[in-house]
Amino acid sequence: MKITDIRVRGGRLSSLTFVQVETDEGLTGIGVTGSPSWIIGPIVLDRQGGLIRFLAGRDPLEPGRLWVRMFQNWQALRGRGGEGGMAVNAMGAVDMALWDLAGKALNQPLCKLLGGAVQNRVMAYASGTAFDPDSLAGNVPPRLKSPEQLAAESRACVQQGFRAIKFGWGNHFRTEDEERLAAIRQAIGPETRLMLDFGCPAYWTPGWNLKEAIRATRFLEAFDLYFLEEPMPPFDVDGYAALTQAAEVKIASGESLSTTHEFQQYIDRRALDVIQPDAAQMGVTQCHYVARRSEEAGLLCIPHSPWSATVVAAHLHILSTVTNGAMVEYPGWEALREGSTSAYRITRMAHEEIIERPLTLSDGYLQLPESPGLGLGNYVPEALSRMEQVAAQGD
């Protein structure tokens, strides 16, 4: 079997690019990255210097070897650009597709190719945002939803079976925000895990520093937070190490990192409590490595990215092979419903329409797919076209 072509889809989607690797025997593998197709497409498809140059005619059943070939040859050809960023995002999407393809060719689920599953389901947490969508659409300062709105969305997630919820929160740790957090905690009860995402651009707030981050974690202690996500700039290893040591709340980060080298610094120094790799950033080969290394270090591994079934399935297979895979991120539909209409539709399509076999969520857990590869089948071309049309139309 040989690789004959790679197809890239996404249209005007700003944060999803879908990749399909094709072979001379008719089998295809699917992958995804969180970068736009108008950038990823040329990186993959340019016949003179794109990734396809390193892959065409190669055996797709050796994804680990092909990862090294992509990563090293891209850098060797240019002397730079293979150390991270969107070039590695493109490699990651292709790498994911190659693993899916290998599983299909061998009639084995991805988890078996990665060493075998030690758990056949993983808790899913509902990922949403606390921001009022109207405040994000204009030039007014972003503001949070009311306590009543947040409580209603939280209750709806619990009623859907979720046992863990995360809200995009930003830099909101004032007295009036205590009422919002108290409303959420009361709505979900003491047993449901609650997480907050500080994130970008909040960590670029003028005056934000380590002492402010420590103060924020102390503010959150009363609400039994499971983790605080990305409260510092993503490459500040020293800052994270100091914050993790000082805070009672678990500290999580990793979504902005795209190479094993970047993660290794955090793992070696125990600079985080929760490691958050993203297979849509870095591919299956590297993401699985990070999960294994964090397991050896005794750190939790809770990958980032809920935006398509493709990446969530990759995370499920990876986490099934380790004992520290505590949760997987999944869309909190109720929170998304109150935001951008097109974003909600696109996320629904990315989970339920563009693949042949959607994932199964039951009682707050995602079931490990048993079908070959990622377990999703192939992309549905007509559904991808509809998604591209929704993205082109916007809200």
C-alpha positions as CSV (number, residue, x, y, z in Angstrom):
1,M,0.0,0.0,0.0
2,K,1.2,3.5,-0.9
3,I,0.2,7.0,-0.2
4,T,-1.2,8.6,-3.4
5,D,-2.7,11.9,-2.3
6,I,-3.7,14.1,0.6
7,R,-6.9,16.2,0.6
8,V,-7.5,19.3,2.7
9,R,-10.9,20.8,3.6
10,G,-12.1,23.7,5.7
11,G,-13.0,26.6,3.5
12,R,-13.3,29.8,5.7
13,L,-13.3,27.9,9.0
14,S,-10.8,29.8,11.1
15,S,-10.1,27.0,13.6
16,L,-10.6,23.7,11.9
17,T,-8.9,22.0,8.9
18,F,-9.8,18.5,7.9
19,V,-7.2,16.3,6.3
20,Q,-7.7,13.0,4.4
21,V,-4.8,10.7,3.4
22,E,-5.5,8.5,0.4
23,T,-3.9,5.3,-0.9
24,D,-3.6,3.2,-4.0
25,E,-5.8,0.5,-2.4
26,G,-8.7,2.8,-1.7
27,L,-8.3,3.1,2.0
28,T,-8.3,6.6,3.5
29,G,-7.4,8.1,6.9
30,I,-8.8,11.2,8.5
31,G,-7.2,13.9,10.7
32,V,-7.8,17.4,11.9
33,T,-6.0,20.5,13.1
34,G,-7.1,23.7,14.8
35,S,-5.5,26.0,12.3
36,P,-7.2,27.5,9.2
37,S,-7.1,25.6,5.9
38,W,-5.8,28.6,3.9
39,I,-2.6,28.2,5.8
40,I,-2.5,24.4,6.4
41,G,-3.4,23.6,2.7
42,P,-0.2,25.0,1.2
43,I,2.0,23.5,3.9
44,V,0.5,20.1,3.1
45,L,-0.1,20.2,-0.6
46,D,2.7,22.3,-2.2
47,R,4.4,19.8,-4.5
48,Q,7.8,21.5,-4.3
49,G,8.1,21.9,-0.6
50,G,5.0,20.7,1.2
51,L,4.5,17.7,3.4
52,I,3.2,15.6,0.5
53,R,6.6,15.7,-1.0
54,F,7.9,13.6,1.9
55,L,4.9,11.2,2.0
56,A,3.8,10.4,-1.6
57,G,4.6,6.8,-2.5
58,R,5.5,5.9,1.1
59,D,4.0,3.0,3.2
60,P,1.2,4.6,5.4
61,L,1.4,1.7,7.9
62,E,4.5,3.3,9.6
63,P,3.1,6.5,11.1
64,G,5.9,6.9,13.6
65,R,8.5,6.7,10.9
66,L,6.6,9.1,8.7
67,W,6.3,11.6,11.6
68,V,10.1,11.7,11.9
69,R,10.3,12.1,8.1
70,M,7.9,15.0,8.1
71,F,9.4,16.8,11.1
72,Q,13.1,16.4,10.1
73,N,12.8,16.9,6.4
74,W,10.6,20.0,6.7
75,Q,13.3,21.6,9.0
76,A,16.2,20.3,6.9
77,L,14.6,21.9,3.7
78,R,14.3,25.3,5.3
79,G,16.6,25.4,8.3
80,R,13.7,26.6,10.4
81,G,9.9,26.3,10.8
82,G,9.7,22.7,12.0
83,E,10.1,23.6,15.7
84,G,6.4,24.2,16.3
85,G,3.6,26.4,15.2
86,M,1.4,25.9,12.1
87,A,3.9,23.7,10.3
88,V,3.6,21.2,13.2
89,N,-0.2,21.7,13.3
90,A,-0.2,20.5,9.6
91,M,2.1,17.5,10.4
92,G,-0.2,16.7,13.3
93,A,-3.3,16.5,11.2
94,V,-1.5,14.3,8.7
95,D,-0.1,12.1,11.5
96,M,-3.6,11.6,12.9
97,A,-4.8,10.6,9.5
98,L,-2.0,8.1,9.1
99,W,-2.7,6.4,12.4
100,D,-6.4,6.2,11.4
101,L,-5.4,4.7,8.1
102,A,-3.0,2.2,9.7
103,G,-5.8,1.0,12.1
104,K,-8.2,0.6,9.2
105,A,-5.6,-1.3,7.1
106,L,-4.9,-3.7,10.1
107,N,-8.5,-3.8,11.2
108,Q,-7.6,-2.7,14.6
109,P,-8.7,0.3,16.7
110,L,-6.1,3.0,17.3
111,C,-5.7,2.1,21.0
112,K,-4.4,-1.4,20.1
113,L,-1.8,0.1,17.9
114,L,-0.7,2.3,20.8
115,G,-0.3,-0.6,23.1
116,G,-3.8,-1.6,24.2
117,A,-6.5,0.0,26.3
118,V,-6.6,-0.1,30.1
119,Q,-9.9,1.7,30.3
120,N,-12.8,1.5,27.8
121,R,-14.5,4.8,28.6
122,V,-13.3,8.2,29.8
123,M,-15.3,10.9,31.7
124,A,-16.2,13.8,29.4
125,Y,-16.4,17.3,30.7
126,A,-18.7,19.9,29.2
127,S,-16.7,22.8,27.8
128,G,-18.5,26.2,27.5
129,T,-18.0,29.9,28.1
130,A,-19.1,32.2,30.8
131,F,-19.0,35.2,28.5
132,D,-22.1,36.9,27.3
133,P,-22.0,36.4,23.5
134,D,-23.4,39.9,22.8
135,S,-20.4,41.4,24.6
136,L,-18.0,39.5,22.3
137,A,-19.6,40.6,19.1
138,G,-19.0,44.3,19.3
139,N,-16.5,46.8,20.7
140,V,-17.8,46.8,24.2
141,P,-15.6,45.2,27.0
142,P,-16.3,41.5,27.4
143,R,-18.6,40.7,30.3
144,L,-19.8,37.5,32.0
145,K,-23.3,36.1,31.9
146,S,-25.5,36.6,34.8
147,P,-25.5,34.2,37.8
148,E,-28.9,33.1,36.7
149,Q,-27.8,32.3,33.2
150,L,-24.7,30.4,34.4
151,A,-26.7,28.4,36.9
152,A,-29.3,27.4,34.3
153,E,-26.6,26.3,31.8
154,S,-24.8,24.4,34.5
155,R,-28.0,22.6,35.6
156,A,-28.7,21.7,32.0
157,C,-25.3,20.1,31.6
158,V,-25.7,18.0,34.8
159,Q,-29.2,16.9,33.5
160,Q,-27.5,15.8,30.3
161,G,-25.3,13.5,32.4
162,F,-22.1,15.5,32.6
163,R,-20.2,15.1,35.9
164,A,-17.7,17.9,35.1
165,I,-18.0,21.4,33.6
166,K,-15.6,24.0,32.4
167,F,-16.3,27.7,31.7
168,G,-14.1,30.1,29.8
169,W,-13.7,32.8,32.5
170,G,-10.8,35.1,31.8
171,N,-9.6,37.6,34.4
172,H,-12.8,37.9,36.5
173,F,-12.0,37.5,40.2
174,R,-13.8,40.5,41.7
175,T,-16.3,40.5,44.5
176,E,-19.2,40.4,42.1
177,D,-17.9,37.3,40.5
178,E,-18.2,35.4,43.7
179,E,-22.0,35.4,43.2
180,R,-21.6,33.8,39.7
181,L,-19.3,31.1,41.0
182,A,-21.5,30.4,44.0
183,A,-24.5,30.1,41.6
184,I,-22.7,27.6,39.5
185,R,-21.5,25.5,42.4
186,Q,-25.0,25.5,43.9
187,A,-26.5,24.5,40.6
188,I,-24.2,21.5,40.0
189,G,-23.8,20.4,43.6
190,P,-20.6,19.3,45.4
191,E,-20.0,16.1,43.4
192,T,-19.6,17.7,39.9
193,R,-16.2,18.9,39.0
194,L,-15.9,22.6,38.1
195,M,-13.0,24.0,36.1
196,L,-12.3,27.6,34.8
197,D,-10.2,28.6,31.8
198,F,-8.3,31.8,32.3
199,G,-6.5,31.7,28.9
200,C,-5.6,34.1,26.1
201,P,-5.9,37.1,26.0
202,A,-6.4,37.3,29.8
203,Y,-2.8,36.3,30.6
204,W,-1.7,39.4,28.6
205,T,-3.6,41.7,30.9
206,P,-1.3,44.6,31.9
207,G,-0.1,44.0,35.4
208,W,-0.9,40.3,35.4
209,N,1.9,38.4,37.1
210,L,2.7,35.5,39.4
211,K,1.4,37.2,42.5
212,E,-1.9,38.1,40.8
213,A,-2.2,34.5,39.7
214,I,-1.6,33.2,43.2
215,R,-4.2,35.7,44.5
216,A,-6.7,34.4,41.9
217,T,-6.2,30.8,43.0
218,R,-6.8,31.7,46.6
219,F,-10.0,33.5,45.6
220,L,-11.1,30.3,43.9
221,E,-10.5,27.9,46.8
222,A,-13.9,28.5,48.3
223,F,-15.6,27.0,45.2
224,D,-13.7,23.7,45.1
225,L,-12.2,24.1,41.7
226,Y,-10.9,21.0,40.0
227,F,-8.3,23.0,37.9
228,L,-7.6,26.5,36.6
229,E,-6.5,26.4,33.0
230,E,-3.7,28.5,31.4
231,P,-3.4,31.2,34.1
232,M,0.0,32.2,32.8
233,P,1.5,32.7,29.3
234,P,2.1,29.3,27.7
235,F,5.9,29.3,27.6
236,D,6.5,30.7,31.1
237,V,7.8,27.5,32.7
238,D,9.3,29.3,35.7
239,G,6.0,31.1,36.3
240,Y,4.0,27.9,36.1
241,A,6.4,26.0,38.4
242,A,6.2,28.7,41.1
243,L,2.4,29.0,40.7
244,T,1.8,25.2,40.9
245,Q,3.9,25.0,44.0
246,A,2.1,27.9,45.7
247,A,-1.5,27.1,44.7
248,E,-4.0,24.7,46.4
249,V,-6.0,24.7,43.1
250,K,-4.6,22.4,40.5
251,I,-2.9,24.2,37.6
252,A,-3.4,23.1,34.0
253,S,-1.9,24.2,30.7
254,G,-0.5,22.9,27.4
255,E,-3.0,23.7,24.6
256,S,-0.5,26.2,23.0
257,L,2.4,23.8,22.9
258,S,3.0,21.7,19.8
259,T,6.2,19.6,20.4
260,T,7.3,17.0,22.9
261,H,10.3,19.2,23.8
262,E,8.0,22.0,25.0
263,F,6.0,19.6,27.2
264,Q,9.1,17.8,28.5
265,Q,10.2,21.0,30.4
266,Y,6.9,21.1,32.2
267,I,6.9,17.4,33.0
268,D,10.6,17.3,34.2
269,R,10.0,20.2,36.6
270,R,6.5,19.2,37.7
271,A,5.6,22.7,36.7
272,L,1.9,21.7,36.2
273,D,-0.6,19.5,37.9
274,V,-2.5,18.8,34.7
275,I,-0.9,18.3,31.3
276,Q,-3.1,19.4,28.4
277,P,-1.7,18.2,25.0
278,D,-3.9,18.6,21.9
279,A,-3.7,16.1,19.1
280,A,-5.1,18.7,16.8
281,Q,-2.0,20.7,17.5
282,M,0.7,18.0,17.5
283,G,-0.7,14.7,16.2
284,V,-1.2,11.3,17.7
285,T,2.5,10.3,17.8
286,Q,3.6,13.3,19.9
287,C,0.4,13.5,22.0
288,H,0.7,9.8,23.0
289,Y,4.3,10.4,24.0
290,V,3.2,13.3,26.2
291,A,0.5,11.2,27.8
292,R,3.0,8.5,28.6
293,R,5.7,10.8,30.0
294,S,3.1,12.6,32.2
295,E,1.9,9.2,33.5
296,E,5.4,8.3,34.5
297,A,5.8,11.6,36.3
298,G,2.5,11.1,38.2
299,L,0.7,14.1,36.5
300,L,-2.8,14.1,35.2
301,C,-3.3,14.2,31.4
302,I,-6.5,15.9,30.3
303,P,-6.2,16.9,26.6
304,H,-7.5,20.1,25.2
305,S,-9.9,20.6,22.3
306,P,-13.6,19.7,22.1
307,W,-14.3,21.1,18.6
308,S,-14.6,18.0,16.4
309,A,-15.3,14.2,16.8
310,T,-12.0,13.6,15.0
311,V,-9.7,15.0,17.7
312,V,-11.9,13.9,20.6
313,A,-11.7,10.3,19.2
314,A,-7.9,10.6,19.0
315,H,-7.8,11.7,22.7
316,L,-10.1,8.9,23.7
317,H,-7.8,6.3,22.2
318,I,-4.7,7.9,23.7
319,L,-6.2,8.3,27.1
320,S,-7.4,4.7,27.1
321,T,-3.8,3.5,27.1
322,V,-2.7,5.3,30.2
323,T,-3.8,5.4,33.8
324,N,-3.6,9.2,34.3
325,G,-6.2,10.1,31.6
326,A,-8.8,11.6,33.9
327,M,-11.1,13.4,31.5
328,V,-11.6,14.4,27.9
329,E,-12.9,17.8,26.7
330,Y,-16.3,17.8,25.0
331,P,-18.7,20.5,23.9
332,G,-21.1,21.8,26.5
333,W,-24.0,22.2,24.1
334,E,-26.2,24.3,26.3
335,A,-23.5,27.0,26.7
336,L,-22.7,27.0,23.0
337,R,-26.3,27.3,22.1
338,E,-26.4,30.7,23.7
339,G,-23.5,32.0,21.6
340,S,-22.7,32.3,17.9
341,T,-25.3,30.5,15.8
342,S,-22.8,29.4,13.2
343,A,-20.3,28.3,15.8
344,Y,-22.9,26.1,17.4
345,R,-24.0,24.6,14.1
346,I,-20.4,24.0,12.9
347,T,-19.5,22.2,16.2
348,R,-22.6,20.1,16.0
349,M,-21.8,19.2,12.4
350,A,-18.1,18.4,13.3
351,H,-19.4,15.9,15.9
352,E,-22.4,14.4,14.3
353,E,-22.5,14.9,10.5
354,I,-19.1,15.0,8.8
355,I,-18.1,11.6,10.0
356,E,-19.8,8.3,9.4
357,R,-19.9,7.0,13.0
358,P,-20.3,9.6,15.7
359,L,-19.0,9.0,19.2
360,T,-21.3,7.7,22.0
361,L,-21.8,9.8,25.2
362,S,-23.5,7.9,28.0
363,D,-23.9,8.9,31.6
364,G,-21.2,11.5,31.4
365,Y,-18.6,9.2,29.8
366,L,-17.4,8.8,26.2
367,Q,-17.2,5.2,25.1
368,L,-14.0,4.0,23.4
369,P,-14.8,3.3,19.8
370,E,-14.2,-0.4,18.8
371,S,-14.2,0.1,15.0
372,P,-10.8,0.3,13.2
373,G,-8.6,3.3,13.4
374,L,-10.2,6.3,15.1
375,G,-13.5,4.4,14.9
376,L,-15.3,7.2,13.0
377,G,-15.2,5.8,9.5
378,N,-14.5,8.3,6.8
379,Y,-15.4,12.0,6.3
380,V,-18.7,12.6,4.5
381,P,-17.9,14.9,1.6
382,E,-21.4,16.4,1.4
383,A,-21.5,17.2,5.1
384,L,-18.0,18.9,4.8
385,S,-19.4,21.0,2.0
386,R,-22.4,22.1,4.1
387,M,-20.1,23.0,6.9
388,E,-17.9,25.1,4.7
389,Q,-21.1,26.9,3.5
390,V,-22.1,27.6,7.1
391,A,-18.7,29.0,7.8
392,A,-18.9,31.2,4.6
393,Q,-22.2,32.6,5.7
394,G,-21.2,33.3,9.3
395,D,-23.9,34.3,11.7
